Amino acid sequence: MKIKCMKYFPSLKELSSFTNELENINWRIEKEYLRDRAEFYKKVSIFNSLKEEFVKKKISIWPLKDEEVITWLDTLELLRRVMFLVFKKGIQTEKISIIMEYPIIFGNHMRTDFLLIYDRLIIVLEFGMFNQDEKRGEERYTKKLQESNSYKQLLENLISSKIDVVNYVMIYRPEYSRNFQTSLKENILYNQEELEKLCKFITHLIKLQDDANPLQQLNYLESIK
């Protein structure tokens, strides 16, 4: 594929295969500082694989910080979960392509977290984490939403108007404290509820696409004879 991006997953199968290591090492979205987590996990294979991909493909003019790699792993874990939820809803996930860290053309070096692509639909998916109180969470959401709206607008300006471009922001919380070896149950529940909302959003948009399919339209015509 010639599209410049850090990772491209043609379907859920490829995403699952790449992120199997996260399951094998029991990856958790931890409460500890990103710099401390980066130091702890810097020898993990998938950590270094992503760093190498970023540098090799010259994804950005800005130097990569190890802390950013940790956020990639957190969001890959979340994406893995939501895609399995979508699969359970009966959606053909083999038809959903995923692009990770896409530098937008004419975007002044801005990058999307993920693009989910299905038929004539592009979902610009952004993640953000907060460790603090609800007010900080609202500020984080507002900032990420502004970024996401910008990405959506840039893409809409560059591609055919026949393609639907929509955006979604999910703010997530840490689920585990490694220092205290404690699961943060309220945050785990919060994340699960947010993933369910995201799943419903993706499922709804895909069903709209399917309903606009020519065969589906012809089937509908048969039903109104």
C-alpha positions in Angstrom: 0.0 0.0 0.0 1.3 3.4 -1.0 -0.6 5.5 1.6 2.0 7.0 4.0 1.1 5.9 7.6 2.8 4.1 10.5 0.6 1.0 10.3 -2.0 -0.3 8.0 -4.4 -3.1 9.0 -6.6 -4.4 6.1 -9.0 -6.0 8.6 -9.5 -7.0 12.2 -7.5 -10.2 11.6 -4.3 -8.2 10.9 -5.0 -5.9 13.8 -5.5 -8.8 16.1 -2.4 -10.5 14.9 -0.2 -7.4 15.4 -1.6 -6.8 18.9 -1.4 -10.3 20.2 1.7 -9.4 22.1 -0.4 -7.0 24.2 -2.6 -9.9 25.2 0.4 -12.1 25.9 2.1 -9.6 28.2 -1.3 -8.7 29.8 -1.0 -5.1 28.8 -2.9 -2.7 31.1 -3.6 1.0 30.8 -1.7 2.1 33.8 -2.0 5.1 36.1 1.7 5.7 36.4 3.5 8.6 34.6 4.1 7.9 30.9 7.8 8.5 31.2 8.0 5.8 34.0 5.9 3.4 31.9 8.1 4.0 28.9 11.2 3.2 30.9 9.5 0.0 32.2 8.4 -1.3 28.9 11.1 0.0 26.6 12.4 -3.6 25.9 9.0 -5.0 24.9 9.1 -6.1 21.3 5.9 -4.2 20.1 7.2 -1.0 21.7 10.4 -1.1 19.7 8.6 -2.3 16.6 6.4 0.9 16.6 9.4 3.1 17.2 11.2 1.6 14.3 8.2 2.0 12.0 7.8 5.6 12.9 11.5 6.5 12.1 11.7 4.2 9.1 8.7 5.8 7.4 9.6 9.3 8.4 6.1 9.9 9.8 6.9 13.3 11.3 9.5 16.0 11.2 9.4 16.1 15.0 11.4 13.6 17.1 9.5 10.8 18.7 9.2 10.6 22.5 9.0 7.2 24.2 5.9 8.4 26.1 4.0 8.7 22.8 4.7 5.0 22.1 3.0 4.1 25.4 -0.1 6.0 24.3 -0.1 4.1 21.0 -0.1 0.8 22.9 -2.9 2.0 25.1 -5.0 3.1 22.2 -4.2 -0.1 20.2 -5.5 -2.1 23.2 -8.7 0.0 23.2 -9.1 -0.3 19.4 -8.7 -4.0 19.7 -11.5 -4.2 22.2 -13.9 -2.1 20.3 -13.3 -3.9 17.0 -14.2 -7.2 18.8 -17.4 -5.6 20.1 -18.2 -4.5 16.5 -17.5 -8.1 15.3 -19.9 -9.4 17.9 -22.6 -7.1 16.5 -22.4 -9.1 13.3 -20.5 -6.4 11.3 -18.1 -7.7 8.6 -14.9 -6.5 10.2 -12.9 -8.0 7.4 -14.2 -5.1 5.3 -13.0 -2.5 7.7 -9.5 -1.2 7.1 -7.5 0.7 9.8 -4.8 3.3 9.3 -2.7 4.3 12.3 -0.9 7.6 12.6 -1.8 9.1 9.2 0.0 12.4 8.4 -2.7 14.5 6.7 -1.7 15.9 3.3 -1.4 19.7 3.5 -2.1 19.3 7.2 1.0 21.1 8.6 2.4 17.8 9.9 -0.8 16.9 11.9 -1.6 13.2 12.3 -4.7 11.3 13.0 -4.7 8.6 15.7 -6.7 6.2 13.5 -8.8 6.1 10.3 -11.4 3.4 10.1 -12.4 2.9 6.4 -15.4 1.0 5.2 -16.8 1.3 1.7 -17.4 5.1 1.2 -17.0 5.9 4.8 -14.0 7.3 6.8 -14.1 7.5 10.6 -11.5 9.8 12.1 -11.0 8.3 15.5 -9.1 10.1 18.2 -8.3 9.0 21.8 -7.3 11.0 24.8 -6.6 9.9 28.4 -7.0 11.8 31.6 -5.8 11.0 35.1 -7.4 13.8 37.0 -10.9 15.1 37.8 -13.9 15.5 35.6 -13.1 19.2 34.8 -9.8 18.2 33.3 -11.5 15.4 31.4 -13.9 18.0 29.9 -11.0 20.2 28.9 -9.2 17.2 27.4 -12.3 16.2 25.4 -12.8 19.7 24.1 -9.1 19.9 22.9 -9.2 16.5 21.2 -12.6 17.3 19.6 -11.1 20.5 18.1 -8.2 18.6 16.7 -10.6 15.9 15.4 -12.8 18.5 13.7 -9.8 19.9 12.0 -8.7 16.5 10.7 -12.2 15.8 9.4 -12.4 19.2 7.6 -8.9 18.8 6.0 -9.9 15.3 4.7 -13.2 16.5 3.4 -11.5 19.3 1.5 -9.2 16.8 -0.3 -11.3 13.8 -1.2 -14.6 13.2 -3.2 -17.8 14.5 -1.7 -19.2 11.1 -2.3 -17.2 9.8 0.6 -18.6 10.4 4.1 -16.0 11.6 6.6 -17.1 11.6 10.3 -15.1 12.0 13.5 -15.3 10.6 17.0 -13.3 11.3 20.2 -13.1 8.8 23.1 -11.6 9.9 26.4 -10.4 7.0 28.5 -9.1 6.5 32.0 -6.3 4.4 33.5 -7.4 1.0 34.6 -4.6 -0.2 36.7 -1.9 1.0 39.2 1.3 -1.0 38.7 2.9 0.5 41.8 0.0 -0.7 44.0 -0.9 -3.7 41.9 -4.5 -2.6 42.0 -7.2 -2.6 39.4 -9.2 0.7 39.1 -12.7 -0.9 38.8 -14.6 2.4 38.4 -12.3 3.4 35.5 -12.6 -0.1 33.9 -16.4 0.2 33.9 -16.2 3.8 32.6 -13.9 2.6 29.7 -16.2 -0.3 28.9 -19.2 2.0 28.7 -17.3 4.4 26.4 -16.2 1.5 24.2 -19.9 0.3 23.9 -20.9 3.8 22.8 -18.1 3.9 20.2 -19.2 0.4 19.0 -22.8 1.6 18.6 -21.5 4.7 16.6 -19.4 2.6 14.3 -22.1 0.0 13.8 -24.7 2.7 13.0 -22.6 4.3 10.4 -21.7 1.0 8.7 -25.3 0.0 8.6 -26.1 3.3 6.9 -23.4 2.5 4.3 -24.8 -1.0 3.8 -28.4 0.4 3.3 -27.0 2.6 0.5 -25.5 -0.3 -1.3 -27.1 -0.8 -4.7 -28.1 -4.4 -4.0 -29.7 -3.4 -0.7 -31.6 -0.7 -2.5 -32.9 -3.1 -5.1 -33.9 -5.5 -2.3 -35.8 -2.7 -0.7 -37.6 -2.0 -4.0 -38.7 -5.6 -4.1 -40.3 -5.1 -0.6 -42.5 -2.2 -1.7 -44.0 -3.8 -4.9 
